[in-house]
């Protein structure tokens, strides 16, 4: 059967694996969509400003 240090190593492995899994889920559901939406809003503002400047010059 397992010795105590092998048991602790197995628990450490499971802990790291679980933390990585939940971090991946968090990044995929919150951080990446926030980043994409923010980039789209920023690009829309730049596009609107360039359109306004082109209209003023014409």
C-alpha positions, 0 to 999 in steps of 0.5 A: 500500500502507500507510504505516508510520503507517497500519500502526501505526494498524491494529494499534492498532485490532486490539489495542483490538478484541481487548481489548474482545472478550476483556473482554466474554467475561470479563464474560459468563462470570465476573463477571455470573454471580458478581454474580447468584449473590451477589445471590440468596444475599444475598436468601435470607439476608435472607428467612430472617432476616425469616422467623425474626423473624416467627416469634419475634414470633408 
